[in-house]
């Protein structure tokens, strides 16, 4: 039966606390990957020119209300207690400015309510990837391009954005890395459509003061509408106790803020000491020229494992926009040219007027984190707390900030969580994983054993968690996204499944990769929401999660052989359905699970004044023949209930309590 009455959560230092005074670890999932696209046929596996952008509907993403019981029951059975529930700005305001989709808003509110009935805490993620569907991602409504003077129909064909629907050969079908590279979002983020729109969104007042929309600067206009869409959802879920708050904005990008107009990043340099990423090494000037229909030859960088420390190398150049297509409407110039950054002459020649245009405002050198993300966090926090003053802000920076960046801005609002993202970058980009060979793309370090890989994960995640210390003296870390592609190693597991192999053997690499990731999370005692659960997922390599050939869903209908079995359709369950301490009567100290032996160990410092008991998730998947529970310290009582997949420990005295769960022989 559904579970109601979740105690509200609040923040105390690095921990989430419930109303019983227990420290809570959130182990959740993103719901879901196809929320980026309209329902039912808005996925990138369908032809689309986006001409129907005002008429689309997102009702049914992540699933129709009638299916909610099935999916929520499955996720609860797998031990999750938290959902990062996706929506998009487009889903709310696709029809036009202030023309909100009331039917969708009602649908989304009902999802949040039902999630609480099934025992899930929720935080709302206004999702985006590389700005919008029209620029190869998801997020913002299409009509914003018209407002800034861009013809969205020319974005893909000009090369200003990588769009699967423009590049993919639908007659050919299947995975097409040659036409549309999977995991291309870092490349797309450097293309001019993103450079223009993100710079305007965060810093239009500074870098495009002359661009106004309906009488206000473009930055103020876009922010006001983004916050307005957020408020419409907030008003409908304000009284639900399971709703913890809102994500600020998924993976925000700086656009061209802080970049030299002419600099191309080919590798670590005095200008930029960070490693280069695969794809085209665009300068902002390259992007502006291409946006005006000027063909441009740009260095193309490729991943080369043999290069080790310099794993991304320049091997060739590529000509972009050979058809000389301008994206600007009615002969309009870009707002940065109007502001004095550069000048394009009538004969096609150009002059750079200020190479530091995006780096300085007057006498001030700009800092994207402090000058733009800090105020943005403040705007979002104020916006949602006008609706519910207790809501938590799940603050996100540009995803690379966790590896390269200086951390959160000094003025991050109180009651915020570090909700950054983490992936094994090489596994994500190459769709390959081996516990015997793993390359760290950031350092060139090679790991040749699972223990070494886990140690690297712990270092990287630990560095991200360390960023929380600067947030108002300490804040919880919840890794908002982490996970693996399930079409790993040539999608061999899919072929084995369809050939009749229902064992764990084809999923060995997936299970090990997930196990190492969760081992690192356990060691650090931090919360997470895995990416992702897509109810509509398909093993078809052109479809996957329904978005740009990505396939990271922990569930697929194509693998569901028994609808009566909640586990049926699950992928590599042994890797992520594992014991953990959901709520602790005191302070967690150490947590460890050995998947091979099935031994779970948890040590905490008990606090008998806390009203509740320590609760540990004990999944039947890991203990098919049962288990034994051992507790030392605390002078209390303990109960093991495998029917409800949990162990409960009540301490009566302060001090160290050690809990061990072992498989029965």
C-alpha positions as CSV (number, residue, x, y, z in Angstrom):
1,X,0.0,0.0,0.0
2,X,1.2,3.6,-0.6
3,X,2.9,5.2,2.3
4,X,1.8,8.7,3.4
5,X,3.0,11.2,6.0
6,X,6.7,11.7,5.2
7,X,8.3,13.8,7.9
8,X,9.7,17.1,6.5
9,X,13.4,17.4,6.0
10,X,15.6,20.4,6.9
11,X,19.3,21.1,6.8
12,X,21.8,21.1,9.7
13,X,25.4,21.5,8.6
14,X,26.3,18.7,6.2
15,X,23.2,16.6,6.9
16,X,19.5,16.3,6.0
17,X,17.5,16.0,9.2
18,X,13.9,14.8,9.5
19,X,11.4,15.9,12.2
20,X,12.4,13.0,14.4
21,X,16.0,14.4,14.6
22,X,17.4,11.6,12.4
23,X,20.1,12.2,9.9
24,X,18.8,11.1,6.5
25,X,20.8,9.9,3.5
26,X,18.9,10.3,0.3
27,X,19.4,7.7,-2.4
28,X,17.2,8.6,-5.3
29,X,16.8,8.6,-9.0
30,X,16.1,11.1,-11.7
31,X,12.6,10.8,-13.1
32,X,13.0,10.7,-16.0
33,X,15.2,11.0,-19.1
34,X,12.3,11.5,-21.6
35,X,10.9,14.4,-19.6
36,X,13.1,16.5,-21.9
37,X,10.8,15.9,-24.9
38,X,7.1,16.2,-25.6
39,X,4.7,13.3,-25.2
40,X,4.1,10.9,-26.9
41,X,6.2,11.3,-30.0
42,X,8.6,14.2,-29.2
43,X,11.7,12.0,-28.8
44,X,14.7,12.6,-31.0
45,X,14.0,9.2,-32.7
46,X,11.1,11.0,-34.5
47,X,11.6,13.4,-37.4
48,X,10.9,17.0,-36.3
49,X,11.5,20.5,-37.6
50,X,10.0,22.0,-34.4
51,X,7.4,23.9,-36.3
52,X,4.8,22.7,-33.8
53,X,6.6,24.0,-30.8
54,X,3.7,26.0,-29.5
55,X,1.2,23.1,-29.7
56,X,3.3,20.3,-28.0
57,X,2.3,18.8,-24.7
58,X,4.5,17.3,-21.9
59,X,1.6,15.6,-20.1
60,X,2.6,11.9,-19.8
61,X,6.3,12.7,-19.0
62,X,7.6,10.7,-17.2
63,X,4.6,8.5,-17.5
64,X,0.8,8.8,-17.6
65,X,-0.9,9.1,-14.2
66,X,-2.5,5.7,-14.6
67,X,0.9,4.1,-14.7
68,X,2.3,5.9,-11.6
69,X,1.5,3.1,-9.2
70,X,3.5,0.6,-11.1
71,X,6.6,2.8,-11.5
72,X,6.5,4.3,-8.0
73,X,6.1,0.8,-6.5
74,X,9.1,-0.5,-8.5
75,X,11.3,2.4,-7.4
76,X,10.3,2.0,-3.8
77,X,11.0,-1.7,-4.0
78,X,14.5,-0.9,-5.3
79,X,15.2,1.2,-2.2
80,X,15.0,4.7,-3.5
81,X,13.6,7.3,-1.1
82,X,14.1,10.5,-3.3
83,X,13.2,11.7,-6.7
84,X,14.8,14.4,-8.7
85,X,11.6,15.1,-10.7
86,X,12.2,16.7,-14.1
87,X,10.3,19.4,-15.8
88,X,11.4,22.0,-18.3
89,X,10.7,25.7,-18.9
90,X,9.3,24.7,-22.3
91,X,6.8,22.2,-20.7
92,X,5.3,25.1,-18.7
93,X,5.4,28.0,-21.1
94,X,5.7,26.5,-24.6
95,X,2.6,28.3,-26.0
96,X,4.0,31.8,-25.6
97,X,4.9,34.4,-23.0
98,X,2.8,34.0,-19.8
99,X,0.6,31.5,-21.6
100,X,1.1,28.7,-19.1
101,X,0.0,25.1,-19.8
102,X,-2.5,24.7,-16.9
103,X,-3.3,21.0,-17.7
104,X,0.4,20.1,-17.5
105,X,0.8,22.0,-14.3
106,X,-2.1,20.0,-12.7
107,X,-0.5,16.8,-14.0
108,X,2.9,17.6,-12.5
109,X,1.4,18.5,-9.2
110,X,-0.5,15.2,-9.1
111,X,2.8,13.4,-9.7
112,X,4.4,15.1,-6.8
113,X,1.5,14.2,-4.5
114,X,1.5,10.6,-5.6
115,X,5.3,10.4,-5.1
116,X,4.7,11.4,-1.4
117,X,2.1,8.7,-1.0
118,X,4.7,6.1,-2.1
119,X,7.3,7.4,0.3
120,X,9.4,9.6,-1.9
121,X,11.0,13.0,-1.1
122,X,11.0,15.2,-4.2
123,X,12.9,18.1,-5.5
124,X,11.9,19.7,-8.7
125,X,14.5,20.0,-11.4
126,X,14.0,22.6,-14.1
127,X,16.0,20.7,-16.6
128,X,17.9,22.0,-19.6
129,X,20.7,20.7,-21.8
130,X,22.4,23.1,-24.3
131,X,19.6,25.5,-24.0
132,X,16.7,24.0,-25.9
133,X,15.4,21.3,-28.1
134,X,16.0,23.5,-31.1
135,X,19.7,23.7,-30.3
136,X,20.1,19.9,-29.7
137,X,19.0,19.7,-26.1
138,X,16.0,20.7,-24.1
139,X,14.8,23.4,-21.8
140,X,13.8,26.9,-23.0
141,X,10.7,27.5,-25.2
142,X,11.3,28.2,-28.8
143,X,9.7,31.6,-29.0
144,X,12.6,33.1,-27.1
145,X,14.7,32.9,-30.3
146,X,12.3,35.2,-32.1
147,X,12.4,37.6,-29.2
148,X,16.2,38.0,-29.6
149,X,16.1,38.2,-33.4
150,X,17.2,34.6,-34.3
151,X,15.5,32.3,-36.8
152,X,15.4,28.9,-35.1
153,X,15.0,27.1,-38.4
154,X,18.5,28.1,-39.4
155,X,20.3,27.0,-36.2
156,X,21.1,23.4,-37.3
157,X,21.8,23.9,-41.0
158,X,24.2,26.8,-40.2
159,X,26.3,24.7,-37.8
160,X,25.4,26.9,-34.9
161,X,24.0,23.9,-33.1
162,X,24.2,20.1,-33.3
163,X,20.7,18.8,-33.7
164,X,20.1,15.1,-34.0
165,X,16.8,15.5,-36.0
166,X,18.8,17.5,-38.6
167,X,21.8,15.1,-38.8
168,X,20.3,11.7,-38.3
169,X,19.5,9.4,-41.2
170,X,16.0,8.0,-40.2
171,X,15.9,5.7,-43.2
172,X,19.1,4.0,-42.1
173,X,18.2,3.8,-38.4
174,X,20.4,2.4,-35.6
175,X,23.2,4.1,-33.7
176,X,24.9,6.7,-35.9
177,X,28.0,8.0,-34.2
178,X,29.3,9.1,-37.6
179,X,26.4,11.5,-38.2
180,X,25.4,12.4,-34.6
181,X,28.0,11.6,-31.9
182,X,26.4,10.5,-28.6
183,X,27.2,12.6,-25.5
184,X,27.8,15.6,-27.8
185,X,26.5,18.1,-25.2
186,X,30.0,19.5,-24.3
187,X,30.6,20.1,-28.0
188,X,27.2,21.7,-28.5
189,X,27.7,24.0,-25.5
190,X,30.6,25.6,-27.3
191,X,28.6,26.3,-30.5
192,X,27.3,29.8,-31.1
193,X,23.6,29.2,-30.4
194,X,24.5,28.4,-26.8
195,X,27.2,31.1,-26.6
196,X,24.6,33.7,-27.6
197,X,21.7,32.6,-25.5
198,X,23.5,31.8,-22.3
199,X,25.5,35.0,-22.4
200,X,22.2,36.9,-22.8
201,X,20.5,34.9,-20.1
202,X,23.1,35.5,-17.4
203,X,24.7,38.8,-18.5
204,X,22.7,40.6,-21.1
205,X,22.7,43.8,-19.1
206,X,26.6,43.8,-19.2
207,X,27.3,42.6,-22.7
208,X,24.2,43.4,-24.7
209,X,22.8,46.6,-23.0
210,X,21.0,47.6,-26.2
211,X,19.0,44.4,-26.7
212,X,15.6,44.9,-25.2
213,X,12.5,42.7,-25.3
214,X,9.1,44.3,-24.7
215,X,10.9,47.3,-23.2
216,X,13.3,45.5,-20.8
217,X,16.8,44.2,-21.3
218,X,17.0,40.6,-22.7
219,X,18.5,39.3,-19.5
220,X,15.8,40.7,-17.3
221,X,13.1,39.5,-19.7
222,X,14.4,35.9,-19.8
223,X,15.0,35.6,-16.1
224,X,11.6,37.0,-15.3
225,X,9.9,34.4,-17.6
226,X,12.1,31.6,-16.2
227,X,11.2,32.5,-12.7
228,X,7.5,32.9,-13.7
229,X,7.4,29.4,-15.0
230,X,9.0,28.1,-11.8
231,X,6.4,29.9,-9.7
232,X,3.5,28.3,-11.6
233,X,4.7,24.9,-10.5
234,X,5.6,26.1,-7.0
235,X,2.1,27.4,-6.3
236,X,0.6,24.0,-7.0
237,X,2.9,22.0,-4.8
238,X,3.6,24.4,-2.0
239,X,1.8,22.4,0.7
240,X,3.2,19.0,0.0
241,X,5.5,17.9,2.9
242,X,7.5,15.5,0.7
243,X,8.6,18.4,-1.7
244,X,11.9,19.6,-0.4
245,X,12.5,22.4,-2.8
246,X,13.8,23.2,-6.3
247,X,17.0,22.7,-8.3
248,X,18.2,26.1,-9.4
249,X,18.7,25.1,-13.1
250,X,20.2,21.9,-14.5
251,X,23.9,22.3,-15.6
252,X,23.9,26.1,-16.3
253,X,26.4,27.2,-18.9
254,X,28.5,30.4,-18.9
255,X,28.2,31.0,-22.6
256,X,31.0,33.3,-23.6
257,X,31.3,35.0,-20.2
258,X,34.9,35.3,-19.2
259,X,36.4,34.3,-22.5
260,X,38.7,36.2,-24.8
261,X,37.0,37.0,-28.1
262,X,39.6,35.3,-30.2
263,X,41.0,32.5,-27.9
264,X,40.7,28.9,-29.1
265,X,41.3,26.4,-26.3
266,X,43.5,23.6,-27.7
267,X,44.9,22.4,-24.4
268,X,46.3,23.7,-21.1
269,X,47.8,27.2,-21.5
270,X,48.5,30.3,-19.6
271,X,45.1,31.6,-20.6
272,X,43.3,28.5,-19.6
273,X,45.2,25.8,-17.6
274,X,42.3,23.2,-17.9
275,X,42.4,20.2,-20.2
276,X,40.7,20.6,-23.6
277,X,37.5,18.7,-24.4
278,X,36.8,16.8,-27.6
279,X,35.1,18.7,-30.4
280,X,35.6,22.0,-32.1
281,X,37.8,24.5,-30.4
282,X,35.5,27.5,-31.0
283,X,36.4,31.0,-30.0
284,X,33.5,33.4,-29.4
285,X,34.6,35.3,-32.6
286,X,34.3,32.0,-34.6
287,X,30.8,31.6,-33.3
288,X,29.7,35.1,-34.1
289,X,31.1,35.0,-37.6
290,X,29.4,31.6,-38.3
291,X,26.1,33.0,-36.9
292,X,26.3,35.8,-39.5
293,X,26.8,33.3,-42.4
294,X,30.6,33.4,-42.6
295,X,32.3,30.1,-43.3
296,X,34.9,29.3,-40.7
297,X,37.7,26.7,-40.4
298,X,37.9,25.6,-36.8
299,X,40.4,23.2,-35.1
300,X,38.8,19.8,-34.3
301,X,40.0,18.0,-31.2
302,X,39.8,14.3,-30.8
303,X,40.1,11.9,-27.8
304,X,43.3,9.9,-28.1
305,X,43.9,7.4,-25.2
306,X,47.5,6.9,-26.4
307,X,48.2,10.6,-25.6
308,X,47.6,9.9,-21.9
309,X,48.1,13.3,-20.1
310,X,47.2,15.1,-23.3
311,X,44.3,12.8,-24.1
312,X,42.6,15.4,-26.4
313,X,44.7,16.4,-29.4
314,X,44.3,18.5,-32.5
315,X,44.5,16.4,-35.7
316,X,42.5,18.3,-38.3
317,X,40.4,21.4,-39.0
318,X,36.7,21.5,-40.1
319,X,34.9,24.1,-42.1
320,X,31.6,25.2,-40.5
321,X,28.7,26.9,-42.3
322,X,30.0,26.4,-45.9
323,X,26.5,27.3,-47.1
324,X,26.9,30.7,-45.5
325,X,23.6,30.8,-43.7
326,X,22.9,33.6,-41.2
327,X,20.7,32.8,-38.2
328,X,19.8,36.5,-37.7
329,X,16.4,37.8,-38.9
330,X,15.8,40.7,-41.2
331,X,19.4,41.6,-41.5
332,X,19.7,42.1,-37.8
333,X,23.2,42.2,-36.3
334,X,24.1,40.4,-33.1
335,X,23.8,42.5,-29.9
336,X,27.5,42.0,-29.0
337,X,28.5,43.7,-32.3
338,X,26.1,46.5,-31.5
339,X,27.8,46.8,-28.1
340,X,31.2,47.3,-29.6
341,X,32.9,43.9,-29.4
342,X,33.6,43.6,-33.1
343,X,32.5,44.7,-36.5
344,X,31.5,42.8,-39.6
345,X,32.0,44.7,-42.7
346,X,29.8,44.6,-45.8
347,X,32.5,42.8,-47.8
348,X,32.7,40.0,-45.3
349,X,35.9,41.2,-43.6
350,X,35.8,41.9,-39.9
351,X,37.6,43.8,-37.1
352,X,38.1,42.8,-33.5
353,X,37.4,46.0,-31.5
354,X,37.7,44.5,-27.9
355,X,39.3,41.1,-27.5
356,X,38.5,41.3,-23.8
357,X,34.9,42.2,-24.4
358,X,33.4,39.2,-22.5
359,X,36.1,39.5,-19.8
360,X,35.7,43.0,-18.5
361,X,32.8,45.3,-17.6
362,X,34.3,48.8,-17.3
363,X,37.3,48.4,-15.0
364,X,36.0,45.2,-13.5
365,X,37.2,41.7,-14.6
366,X,34.2,39.5,-14.6
367,X,33.9,36.2,-12.6
368,X,31.1,34.0,-13.8
369,X,30.6,32.2,-10.5
370,X,30.6,35.3,-8.2
371,X,29.1,37.9,-10.6
372,X,26.4,35.9,-12.3
373,X,25.7,32.5,-10.6
374,X,25.6,34.1,-7.1
375,X,22.9,36.6,-8.1
376,X,21.1,33.9,-10.0
377,X,21.0,31.6,-7.0
378,X,19.6,34.5,-4.9
379,X,16.9,35.2,-7.5
380,X,15.8,31.5,-7.6
381,X,15.9,31.2,-3.8
382,X,13.8,34.3,-3.3
383,X,11.4,33.2,-6.0
384,X,10.6,29.8,-4.5
385,X,10.6,31.0,-0.9
386,X,8.0,33.6,-1.6
387,X,5.8,30.5,-2.2
388,X,7.2,28.3,0.6
389,X,9.8,29.9,2.9
390,X,11.1,26.5,4.1
391,X,12.1,25.2,0.7
392,X,15.7,24.1,0.0
393,X,17.7,25.4,-2.9
394,X,19.5,22.6,-4.7
395,X,22.3,24.7,-6.2
396,X,24.0,23.7,-9.4
397,X,27.0,25.1,-11.2
398,X,28.3,24.4,-14.6
399,X,29.1,20.6,-14.5
400,X,32.8,21.1,-15.1
401,X,33.1,23.3,-12.0
402,X,33.2,20.2,-9.8
403,X,36.5,19.3,-11.5
404,X,38.0,22.6,-12.4
405,X,36.1,25.4,-10.7
406,X,36.7,27.4,-7.6
407,X,33.5,26.3,-5.8
408,X,30.2,28.0,-4.9
409,X,29.9,31.8,-4.8
410,X,30.4,33.5,-1.5
411,X,26.8,34.7,-1.5
412,X,25.1,31.3,-2.0
413,X,21.8,31.7,-0.1
414,X,21.3,29.9,3.2
415,X,19.4,26.6,3.2
416,X,21.1,25.4,0.1
417,X,22.5,22.1,-1.0
418,X,25.5,21.3,-3.2
419,X,23.7,19.4,-6.0
420,X,26.5,19.1,-8.5
421,X,26.9,16.3,-11.0
422,X,29.5,13.6,-11.3
423,X,30.2,10.9,-13.9
424,X,33.1,8.7,-14.9
425,X,33.8,10.9,-18.0
426,X,35.5,8.4,-20.2
427,X,32.9,5.7,-19.5
428,X,30.1,8.2,-20.3
429,X,31.7,9.4,-23.5
430,X,33.0,6.1,-24.9
431,X,30.3,3.8,-23.6
432,X,33.1,1.4,-22.5
433,X,34.0,0.1,-19.1
434,X,36.5,-2.4,-17.8
435,X,37.6,-2.9,-14.2
436,X,41.0,-3.8,-15.5
437,X,41.7,-0.6,-17.5
438,X,40.3,2.9,-16.8
439,X,41.6,6.2,-17.9
440,X,41.1,9.4,-16.1
441,X,40.5,11.9,-18.9
442,X,41.4,14.8,-16.6
443,X,44.8,13.7,-15.5
444,X,45.8,10.9,-17.8
445,X,46.1,8.5,-14.9
446,X,45.4,4.8,-15.7
447,X,43.8,2.5,-13.2
448,X,44.3,-1.3,-13.8
449,X,42.2,-2.6,-10.9
450,X,38.7,-2.0,-9.5
451,X,40.2,-0.8,-6.2
452,X,42.1,1.9,-8.1
453,X,39.0,3.0,-10.0
454,X,37.1,3.3,-6.7
455,X,39.8,5.3,-5.1
456,X,39.7,7.8,-8.1
457,X,35.9,8.0,-7.7
458,X,36.3,8.8,-4.0
459,X,38.9,11.5,-4.7
460,X,36.7,13.1,-7.4
461,X,33.5,12.9,-5.4
462,X,35.3,14.0,-2.3
463,X,36.5,17.1,-4.0
464,X,33.0,17.9,-5.1
465,X,31.7,17.3,-1.6
466,X,34.4,19.6,-0.3
467,X,32.9,22.5,-2.2
468,X,30.0,22.3,0.3
469,X,32.2,23.6,3.1
470,X,32.1,27.1,1.7
471,X,28.3,27.2,1.6
472,X,27.3,29.0,4.7
473,X,29.8,27.2,6.8
474,X,28.8,23.7,5.5
475,X,25.9,22.2,3.6
476,X,24.8,18.7,2.5
477,X,26.1,17.3,-0.8
478,X,23.6,15.5,-3.0
479,X,25.1,14.4,-6.3
480,X,22.2,15.4,-8.5
481,X,23.3,13.1,-11.4
482,X,25.6,10.0,-11.5
483,X,25.2,6.8,-13.5
484,X,26.4,4.8,-16.4
485,X,25.3,4.1,-20.0
486,X,23.6,0.7,-20.2
487,X,24.6,0.2,-23.8
488,X,28.1,-0.3,-22.6
489,X,30.7,-2.2,-24.5
490,X,28.9,-2.4,-27.8
491,X,25.5,-3.1,-26.2
492,X,26.4,-6.7,-25.8
493,X,24.1,-7.1,-22.8
494,X,21.1,-6.3,-25.0
495,X,22.0,-8.9,-27.5
496,X,22.5,-11.5,-24.8
497,X,19.1,-10.6,-23.3
498,X,17.3,-10.9,-26.6
499,X,19.1,-14.2,-27.2
500,X,17.5,-15.5,-24.0
501,X,20.2,-14.9,-21.3
502,X,18.4,-13.7,-18.2
503,X,21.3,-14.1,-15.9
504,X,23.5,-11.3,-14.4
505,X,26.5,-12.4,-16.5
506,X,25.9,-10.0,-19.5
507,X,25.6,-7.2,-17.0
508,X,28.8,-7.8,-15.2
509,X,30.6,-4.6,-16.3
510,X,27.5,-2.5,-15.5
511,X,27.2,-4.1,-12.0
512,X,30.9,-3.5,-11.2
513,X,30.8,0.1,-12.5
514,X,27.7,0.9,-10.4
515,X,29.1,-0.9,-7.4
516,X,32.3,1.1,-7.4
517,X,30.3,4.3,-7.8
518,X,28.0,3.5,-4.8
519,X,31.0,2.3,-2.8
520,X,32.5,5.7,-3.1
521,X,29.2,7.4,-2.2
522,X,29.0,5.2,0.9
523,X,32.5,6.0,2.0
524,X,31.8,9.7,1.8
525,X,28.3,9.3,3.3
526,X,26.7,11.6,0.7
527,X,23.3,11.6,-0.9
528,X,22.7,11.1,-4.6
529,X,20.1,10.8,-7.4
530,X,21.1,8.4,-10.1
531,X,20.5,9.3,-13.7
532,X,18.0,7.9,-14.6
533,X,14.6,6.0,-14.8
534,X,13.0,6.3,-18.2
535,X,9.6,4.5,-18.4
536,X,9.6,4.6,-22.2
537,X,13.2,3.3,-22.6
538,X,14.0,1.0,-25.5
539,X,17.0,-1.2,-26.2
540,X,16.9,0.2,-29.8
541,X,20.2,2.0,-30.1
542,X,18.5,4.9,-31.9
543,X,16.1,5.4,-29.1
544,X,17.4,4.6,-25.7
545,X,16.1,7.2,-23.3
546,X,14.4,9.0,-26.2
547,X,17.0,11.8,-26.4
548,X,20.0,12.0,-28.5
549,X,20.8,8.2,-28.5
550,X,21.5,8.4,-24.7
551,X,20.7,5.2,-22.8
552,X,21.3,5.5,-19.0
553,X,17.9,4.2,-17.8
554,X,17.9,1.6,-15.0
555,X,14.7,0.2,-16.5
556,X,13.5,-0.8,-20.0
557,X,10.2,-2.1,-21.2
558,X,12.1,-4.1,-23.7
559,X,13.5,-6.2,-20.9
560,X,10.2,-6.6,-19.0
561,X,9.2,-10.2,-19.4
562,X,6.8,-10.4,-16.4
563,X,4.7,-7.3,-15.7
564,X,3.7,-8.9,-12.3
565,X,7.3,-8.9,-11.2
566,X,8.5,-5.4,-10.2
567,X,12.1,-6.3,-10.8
568,X,11.4,-7.4,-14.4
569,X,12.7,-4.7,-16.8
570,X,15.4,-3.7,-14.3
571,X,19.0,-3.4,-15.6
572,X,22.0,-4.5,-13.5
573,X,20.0,-4.4,-10.3
574,X,22.8,-6.0,-8.3
575,X,24.9,-2.9,-8.9
576,X,22.5,-0.3,-7.3
577,X,19.9,-2.1,-5.3
578,X,22.0,-2.4,-2.1
579,X,21.7,-1.7,1.6
580,X,22.2,1.7,3.1
581,X,21.2,3.7,6.2
582,X,18.2,5.7,5.2
583,X,17.8,7.4,8.6
584,X,20.2,7.4,11.5
585,X,19.4,8.0,15.2
586,X,22.6,10.0,15.7
587,X,25.6,10.7,13.4
588,X,26.7,8.3,10.7
589,X,30.4,7.5,10.9
590,X,31.2,4.7,8.4
591,X,29.1,2.7,5.9
592,X,30.4,-0.1,3.7
593,X,28.9,-2.9,1.6
594,X,30.9,-5.8,0.1
595,X,28.8,-7.0,-2.8
596,X,30.7,-10.3,-3.2
597,X,30.1,-11.5,0.4
598,X,26.9,-9.5,1.0
599,X,28.3,-8.0,4.2
600,X,27.0,-4.6,5.2
601,X,28.6,-2.6,8.0
602,X,27.4,0.6,9.4
603,X,28.8,2.5,12.4
604,X,27.1,5.5,14.0
605,X,27.3,7.7,17.1
606,X,23.9,7.2,18.7
607,X,21.8,10.0,20.0
608,X,19.0,8.6,22.3
609,X,17.3,12.0,22.4
610,X,16.3,11.6,18.7
611,X,12.7,10.3,18.6
612,X,13.1,7.9,15.7
613,X,15.1,4.7,15.2
614,X,17.9,4.0,12.7
615,X,16.4,2.5,9.6
616,X,18.5,0.5,7.1
617,X,17.3,-0.7,3.7
618,X,17.9,-4.4,3.3
619,X,17.1,-5.5,-0.3
620,X,15.9,-9.1,-1.0
621,X,18.0,-8.9,-4.2
622,X,21.2,-9.0,-2.2
623,X,19.8,-11.5,0.4
624,X,17.7,-14.0,-1.6
625,X,18.2,-16.7,1.1
626,X,17.8,-14.3,4.0
627,X,20.4,-12.6,6.3
628,X,21.4,-12.2,9.9
629,X,21.6,-8.9,11.8
630,X,24.2,-8.2,14.4
631,X,24.2,-5.0,16.6
632,X,26.7,-4.0,19.2
633,X,26.5,-0.9,21.4
634,X,23.6,1.4,22.2
635,X,22.0,-1.0,24.6
636,X,18.8,-1.0,22.6
637,X,16.8,-3.3,20.4
638,X,16.9,-4.3,16.8
639,X,14.5,-5.8,14.3
640,X,15.0,-7.4,10.9
641,X,12.0,-7.4,8.6
642,X,12.8,-8.8,5.1
643,X,9.2,-8.5,4.0
644,X,9.5,-4.8,4.3
645,X,13.2,-4.9,3.3
646,X,14.5,-3.1,6.3
647,X,16.3,-3.3,9.6
648,X,15.4,-1.0,12.5
649,X,17.8,-0.3,15.4
650,X,16.8,1.7,18.5
651,X,19.6,2.9,20.7
652,X,18.9,3.7,24.4
653,X,22.4,4.9,25.3
654,X,24.8,7.3,23.6
655,X,28.0,6.0,22.1
656,X,29.2,4.0,19.1
657,X,26.8,1.5,17.6
658,X,27.9,-1.0,15.0
659,X,25.5,-2.8,12.7
660,X,26.4,-5.7,10.6
661,X,24.2,-7.6,8.1
662,X,25.4,-10.9,6.6
663,X,24.0,-13.3,4.1
664,X,22.8,-16.6,5.3
665,X,24.8,-19.5,3.9
